[in-house]
Every structure is written in C-alpha cells, then in structure tokens.
Amino acid sequence: MVASGSFTAGSDLVFGGMDIRINGTPNAGDNFDVQTNATTSMFSTIQGLITALQTAPTATTNAQILQQVENVIANIGGAQTSALTAQAALGSSLSEIQSVQTQVTNLSSTAQAELANVQSANLPEVMANYSESVTALQAAQLAFAKVQGLSLFNYIHS
C-alpha cells in the first residue's frame, strides 16, 4: 500500500510519479492495483476473457465483468504492440546483416581480382617497367635541377 487516507471521487491520487483519477463511489472491499511494465501471457489473457464471459451477469458483477473484458482488450493491445516492436527490431537487424553481407561479398570480389592480377603478373616485364620508370624519374630530376639553376644573369654573363 502506497498511502492510506480518505478517498474523494473525482480527485487525483498522486504517487510514484503517477497521477490516477477514479470516478464513482467505491464499495467496501474495492481495491485497485497499479503496476508498471507488467507482462501477461496471451494464454492468461484469453483465460481471463473466458472466465469473464462465463461469469453470470448480475447487478453487482456487471462492472467486474466489464472491467475484466476491458483488461483483456488492453492486454491484447499491449501484446500486439510488443509483437510489432519485436518485428521492427528483427527487421532492422536483418537489414543490417544483409548490408554487411553485401559489403563482404564486394570486398571478397575485389580481393580476388587483385590476387589474380598479382598472380598473373609477368615478373621480368614488371622489373623492366620499374627500371624504365626509375631512369625516367632520374632524368626528369636532373633536367629540373639544370633548369632551376638557369637565370637571365647567367645567360647574359656567358
């Protein structure tokens, strides 16, 4: 029990960060259970509906039967929301897995193509091309150094 005291119909009960309003006049022995994040199995929910519908309606049980049916409807709504949330989470995870699989496939194909290029390379030809490139680089460096040393004064002086 959170608190005790007098009850006034239509006034708010505030406790634990919740604000609950109950209308009407309670009968002796009436109680209210407030739970957060409570879960109920679908089998228990359906059994509650069966029990409510099997109860003989009388002037005193009509409100109880109606409340039990409303509880069943709320529980079914909660179960549907939970199922949709789980389905959305699974769909998101599946999409991420498929994206990663696509990336792995693309990387694998690229790696296989590069490996095939390396394995099929003609080493003497590669060495000749490398040697030719080094010679061309050295010639370009030498030409640049000579051009850099030129100036108009050096040209006129000679």
N, C-alpha and C positions, 0 to 999 in steps of 0.2 A: 504494500500500500504506500503510495507516494505521500498522501496527505489525508487528513480527515477534517471534517467540519460540516457546516450546513450546505445544502445544495439549493440553488435558486435556478429555476427553469429559465433558459434563455441566456444565462450568464456564462462567461467563458471560464473553463478550467485551464490554468496555465501551469505547466510543469515540464521539466526536462527539455525545454526548447520547443514544446508543442503547445498549441492553443486549440482546445476542443470545446465545442458548444453542443450541449444536449438540450433538446426541447422536450417539453412534456413533463409530467409528474411521474417520478419513479415509484414503483410498487415496493413494498417491503421485500428485501432479499434480492432486488435487482443489483447487478454488478456489471461493470464494463472493463474489459481487458483491452489495453492498448499495447501493441507490440510493433517494433520496428524491425524490418528485414526478416520477418518470419516467413518461412517457406513451408508449403504443404504439398504433399504428393498429389498427383492427379487422381490416384485411386482413393485417397482420403477425401478429396473434394467431391468426387462422384458419390462416394458412400454417404457423405453429408447431405447431398441432394436427395438421394434415395430415402434416407431417414426423414428428412424434412417433408418429403411428399407422402410418406407412409403415416405421418402423424395425423391423427383425426383433428380436423379443424373445429375449434370451439371459440367462444368469445375470448377466452384467456390465452389460447395458443396461437391465434391468428397472427399476432405481432411477432411471436417467436418463429413461426414458420416463415413469415415474410423476411425476417432478418436472416434466417438460415439460407434461404434462397438467394438473397442479396449477397451474402458472404460467398456462396458458391460462385455466383457470377463474377464477383471481384477476384476470387482465386483463379478462375479460368482466364480472366483478363491478364492477371499477373503471370500466369503460366505462358500465355501467348506472347507477352512482352519478353519474357525470359528466353523463349524459343527463338524469337526474331533476333534478339541481341546475340545469342549464340550463333545463329546462322550468319549474321553480318560479320562477326569476328572470324568465323571459319572461312567465309568468302574472301575477306581481306587477307587472311593468311595464305589461302590458296593462290590468290593473285600474286602475292609477293614471292611465293615458291616458284610459280611459273615464270616470273620475271627473272629470278636468279637462274633458273634452268636455261632460259634463252641466252643470258649473258655467258654462262658456262659453255654452251654449245658454240656461240660465236668465238669465244676465246680459244676453244679447242680447235676450231677450224683454222683460225689464224695461226696458231702454233704449229699445226700440221703442215700448213702451206710454207711457213718459214723453215721448218725442218726439212721439207722436201727441197727447198731452194739450196739450203746448206749442203745437203747430201749429194745433190746433183751438180755442184759447182766443180768446174774443171780447174784444179789447183794450179797447174802451170800457167793457164790463162789468167787466173786471178793474180798470181805473182807478177806476171808481165805487165798487167794493167796497173798494179800498185807501183811497180818500179817506174813505169812511164809517168804516172801521176806525180811521184816524188821528184823526178827530173824536171817536169814542167813547173812544179812549185818552186824548185831551187832557181830555175831560170827566171821566173817571174820576180822572185825576191831580189836577185842580182840586178835585173833591169830597173826595178823600183829604186834600189839604192843608188844607181847611177843617175837616174832622172832626178832624184831628190837632191843630189849634190850639185846639179846644174843651177846656175843663176845667170842673170844678164851680165853682171860684172865679170864673171869667169869667162863668158863668151867673148866680151869685148877685150879683155886682157890678153887673150891668147892670140 
